[in-house]
Amino acid sequence: MTLTHEEIEDYTKVFKEFDANGDGRITSNELQTIMGKLGEKTTGIECRELIKQVDTDGNGTIEINEFLKAMEIHKQSGKETGFSGVVKKTSTVHKIGGYGGGETSHSYSEEEKIAFVDWINGTMKKDADLKDRIPMSEADDSLFKACHDGILLCKLINDAVPETIDERVINKTKLNVYRITENQILTINSAKAIGCNVVNIGAQDLIEGRPYLIMGIIWQIIKLGLFARINLRNHPELYRLLEYGETIEDLLKLPSEEILLRWFNYHLKAAGSPRRVKNFSNDIKDSEAYTILLKQIAPKSANVDTRALSEGNHEKRAAMVLDNADKIGCKKFVRPRDIVNGNQKLNLAFVANLFNTHPALEPLEEKPELIVEETREEKTFRNWMNSLGVEPFVNHLYEDLRDGLVFIQLFEKVQPGIVDQKRVNYPPWKAMGAEMKKLENDNYAVELGKKMKFSLVGIDGKNIYDRNKMLVLSIVWQLMRAYVLGILQALSSDGKPISYAVFCLKKKTKLQGSGKPTISGFKDSSLVNAHPIIHLVEAIHPGTVDFSLVKPGGIHADNLLNAKYAVSSARKIGAVVFALPEDIVELKPKMLLTIFAALMASDLGVAPASHKG
């Protein structure tokens, strides 16, 4: 073996980092966990493919001798396999010591920081509120300092999902510690509302500019913004990507990453290339696929060429690819080394931006039938689930709940300890028996619901597996309701469950105490103008509301403005609100219940200065 004693010691330590349970083997699940910590979202299939590159005895795992042999080959050849690239990245990310005297360490990639700074500089360059910090330097910690007061993060959220935050609520002047904390609480709760997982992130973390936390939340916001545009509303020509026998509904069930791969391969095929890409890491490292894609999607006037295919040096070839990308205004997220190293996260962002800017799909001859991709209620539920950190990320509500695993995770989050893990079936699913294993999970989820006294008459696991929308939504709503009321229970003085009737009484008492009219229920027409919610926010946290901004109401436009102000104001004082302004003006009782419950939770004990997601 040509590895030195020191190298063997170092790589053995890395092996132990991968081998989470210490059994001397690296499994695909352990590899997927490491990839996740590095910010790389990979599927189980992709991880098993990486393991195959190193697994010489074919047992499906990597032992220490195979691990060291792979690193020896890498040292001798100077070439990275997908697996050795993961090992290399593990040792090249920034290491940041844990805080509070703990042993924890966290990491972030310098390449990713540079990419995010460049993206933000371009996106926010015309924003007058940010002229004191944009453009930021890529060479130092300007990014983390720029996030200190919360204004930049709020702006990024609105860029990703427009009008999430009512900018009238953001504190932009007279910024003291108190007003900055309010901004960061608004950031955290608004990020949750659009589906970001910000569990265990508090306002103080963002104020202090903790790099790994800021990098994590920024990536989620950027990714959501890039993916939000991949839909039929913006691109009806997505019909062009349908394969034989598929419906548009089948296509829309795919995760955004899969739709982007479908789009990429559609253009490779159209260009007459035999190449196909299955991922945004190994398959794009040599830049050949990128060269063909850019030539295919670029306007003829851009003079994009394929000269890069004649260049043998991969890094030089990648630089030529980015020169072509620059010609069509898409030189974002990646640098030559990011392509050569197969940085999955940055290459995914690069391709998503290419799609959003130059989809190059032929318009349809006939206007397609209108399809509602996702109702507002479905989106709210999905964002709630994702904010809790369920795995996998829920892209399509009914499809991604079908195997029961997300449901089971939600039950555990709503009532910790309720799940017996021995009864849960996890992937990878074998071809034979996969349906049975998923149905067992679904039936167990229904059993858990009954254990929590949910109303599940006539519902069984088969309904979940068959994606019965009405029945799935019934379970999801009861879960969300239990979650919200569970927060109130945790914050109550005696720790006893708070009934729906007691909750309504507390809400009424709070409004009466503020000297404002009460409401009879969540269908009360006086809620349409959002005044009761705004008054409740002010009663909970005096000084929050600027009443000069509150419209009298009566017309839809004014009611909607008030509702936007109410939702953002509630989030600003620590209420975790997933409902949308439209839910208020349309008197959606379920969503209105969650708003008032979130406000009561804030009133009972979530102190804004210490609020953790």
C-alpha positions, 0 to 999 in steps of 0.5 A, spaced: 500 500 500 502 506 497 498 510 503 503 513 508 502 511 516 499 518 517 494 518 511 492 511 513 490 514 520 487 520 517 483 516 512 481 511 518 478 517 522 474 519 516 471 512 515 469 512 523 465 518 521 462 515 516 460 509 520 455 512 524 454 505 528 461 503 529 460 496 526 465 496 521 461 497 515 459 503 511 452 502 509 448 506 503 444 509 509 450 512 513 453 515 506 446 518 505 447 521 512 454 524 511 451 527 504 446 530 507 451 533 512 455 536 507 449 539 504 448 534 498 441 531 497 442 524 494 437 518 493 438 511 496 439 509 489 445 514 488 448 512 494 448 505 492 451 507 486 457 510 489 458 504 494 458 500 488 464 504 485 468 501 492 465 495 494 470 490 491 466 484 494 459 486 492 456 485 499 453 492 498 457 495 504 464 498 504 469 495 509 475 499 511 480 495 507 475 497 501 475 504 503 483 505 504 484 501 497 479 507 494 483 512 497 490 509 494 487 509 487 485 516 488 492 518 490 495 514 485 491 516 479 489 523 481 482 522 479 476 522 483 471 517 483 464 519 486 466 516 492 473 519 493 470 526 491 465 525 497 471 523 502 475 529 499 469 534 500 468 531 508 476 534 509 475 540 505 469 544 508 470 549 513 470 546 520 466 550 526 467 548 533 460 547 537 458 553 541 456 553 549 461 548 551 459 542 547 463 537 542 459 539 536 462 541 530 459 544 524 461 545 517 460 549 510 463 549 504 467 555 501 465 554 494 458 554 496 458 561 500 462 564 494 456 562 489 451 564 494 454 571 495 454 572 487 447 570 487 445 574 492 449 580 489 445 579 483 438 578 485 439 584 490 443 589 487 437 594 485 434 594 492 435 600 496 434 598 503 440 593 502 445 599 498 449 599 505 451 592 504 450 590 496 455 588 493 458 583 498 465 581 498 466 573 496 473 573 500 471 574 507 465 573 512 461 579 509 455 574 508 454 573 515 455 580 517 450 582 512 444 577 515 445 580 522 439 585 522 434 580 518 433 585 513 437 581 507 434 574 509 427 577 509 428 580 502 431 573 500 424 570 502 420 574 498 424 573 492 423 566 493 416 566 494 413 573 493 409 577 498 410 572 503 412 577 508 409 584 508 415 589 508 411 594 512 412 589 518 420 589 517 424 594 522 428 598 517 430 604 521 432 605 529 435 598 529 436 596 536 437 589 539 430 589 540 427 591 533 433 586 530 430 580 534 423 582 531 426 581 524 429 575 525 423 572 529 419 574 522 425 571 518 424 564 522 417 564 522 416 566 515 422 561 512 417 555 516 411 558 512 414 557 505 417 550 507 424 551 510 426 546 516 429 551 521 428 547 527 433 549 533 434 555 530 433 561 534 433 569 532 440 570 536 443 564 532 442 569 526 444 575 529 450 572 531 451 570 524 453 563 525 455 561 518 453 554 518 446 556 520 446 562 515 448 557 510 443 552 511 437 557 511 440 561 505 440 554 501 433 552 503 431 559 501 434 559 494 432 552 492 425 553 494 425 560 489 429 556 484 424 550 484 418 555 485 418 556 478 418 549 475 410 549 474 405 549 469 403 556 470 410 558 468 411 553 463 405 550 460 410 547 455 412 542 460 407 537 457 413 536 452 417 532 457 412 527 458 414 520 456 410 514 452 403 513 457 404 518 462 399 523 464 401 531 466 399 529 473 404 523 473 410 528 471 408 533 476 408 528 481 416 527 480 420 531 485 423 538 481 430 535 481 427 529 477 423 534 472 430 538 471 433 531 469 428 529 465 428 536 461 436 536 461 435 529 457 430 531 453 435 536 450 440 532 450 436 527 445 434 533 441 441 534 440 442 527 437 447 526 443 447 519 446 449 522 453 444 522 458 444 524 466 442 521 472 444 526 477 448 533 478 454 530 480 458 524 477 454 525 470 456 532 469 463 532 471 467 532 464 462 538 462 460 534 455 453 534 457 453 541 459 456 543 452 451 540 448 445 542 453 447 550 452 448 549 445 441 546 444 438 551 449 441 558 447 438 563 442 442 563 435 444 570 436 448 568 443 453 564 439 454 559 443 459 553 441 461 546 442 469 548 442 469 545 449 468 538 446 475 539 443 479 540 450 482 535 453 483 538 460 476 538 464 477 544 468 479 548 462 473 545 458 468 547 464 471 554 464 469 554 456 462 551 459 461 557 463 463 562 458 458 559 454 453 560 460 455 567 461 453 569 453 446 567 455 446 570 462 446 564 466 453 564 469 451 563 476 452 558 482 458 554 479 465 555 477 470 550 473 472 546 479 465 546 482 463 542 475 469 538 475 468 536 482 461 534 481 458 539 487 451 536 487 448 542 490 451 548 486 450 544 479 443 543 481 442 550 482 446 552 476 441 547 472 435 550 475 437 557 473 438 555 466 431 552 466 428 558 469 432 562 464 432 558 457 427 552 458 427 552 450 421 548 450 416 549 444 410 552 445 404 548 445 399 548 439 393 548 443 392 551 450 392 545 455 387 543 459 387 547 466 390 543 471 390 545 479 397 543 481 396 544 488 391 547 492 392 553 497 390 548 503 395 542 500 401 547 500 400 549 507 400 542 509 406 541 505 410 547 508 408 545 515 410 538 514 417 540 511 418 545 516 418 540 521 424 536 518 420 530 515 424 525 510 424 525 505 422 532 503 415 532 501 414 535 494 407 532 492 403 531 498 399 525 496 405 521 492 410 522 498 405 520 503 404 514 500 409 509 503 406 512 510 413 514 513 412 521 513 405 520 517 409 516 522 414 521 523 409 526 524 405 522 529 412 522 533 413 529 532 406 531 535 406 526 540 413 524 542 414 516 544 408 514 540 411 510 535 414 503 536 420 503 531 420 496 530 413 496 527 416 501 521 418 499 515 424 503 511 427 503 504 430 500 500 424 497 498 425 490 495 421 489 488 417 483 491 413 485 497 414 493 497 407 494 496 405 490 502 411 493 507 408 500 505 401 498 506 403 496 513 406 503 514 400 506 512 395 501 517 400 503 522 399 510 521 391 509 521 392 505 528 396 511 531 391 516 529 386 512 532 390 512 538 390 519 538 383 519 538 382 522 531 376 521 527 378 516 522 371 512 521 372 508 514 379 510 513 384 505 513 391 504 510 389 502 503 386 509 502 393 512 504 396 508 499 391 509 493 392 517 494 385 518 496 385 526 497 379 527 501 381 522 506 389 523 506 387 531 507 382 529 513 388 525 517 393 531 515 388 536 518 387 532 524 395 532 525 396 539 524 390 541 529 393 536 534 400 539 533 398 546 534 393 544 540 399 540 543 404 546 543 398 550 547 398 544 552 406 544 553 405 552 554 399 551 559 400 552 567 398 545 569 401 541 562 394 538 561 391 538 554 387 544 552 380 543 549 377 546 543 372 550 548 377 552 553 382 555 547 376 559 544 374 561 551 382 564 552 381 567 545 375 571 547 378 573 554 384 576 551 380 580 546 375 582 551 381 584 555 384 589 550 377 592 549 376 590 542 370 586 540 370 579 540 368 574 535 363 568 535 367 563 532 372 562 526 366 563 521 365 570 524 364 575 518 368 580 522 374 576 521 374 578 513 378 585 514 383 582 519 381 587 525 380 582 530 387 578 529 391 585 528 388 587 535 389 580 538 397 581 536 397 588 539 394 586 545 399 580 546 405 585 544 403 592 545 407 597 540 407 591 534 402 594 530 402 601 526 394 602 526 396 608 521 397 602 516 390 598 517 385 599 512 378 600 515 376 594 510 369 593 506 373 592 500 376 586 498 383 589 496 383 593 503 381 586 507 387 583 503 392 588 505 390 588 512 390 580 512 397 580 509 399 585 515 396 581 520 399 574 518 406 578 518 405 581 524 403 575 528 409 572 525 414 577 528 411 576 535 413 569 535 407 566 532 408 560 527 403 561 522 402 557 516 395 560 513 395 565 508 392 572 507 387 569 503 385 564 508 383 570 512 379 574 507 375 567 505 374 565 512 377 559 512 375 556 519 381 551 519 386 555 517 383 561 522 384 556 528 391 555 527 392 563 526 389 564 533 392 558 536 399 560 534 398 567 537 395 564 543 402 560 544 406 566 543 402 569 548 403 563 553 410 563 553 414 563 547 419 569 548 421 573 542 428 574 544 429 566 545 424 563 540 427 557 537 424 554 531 
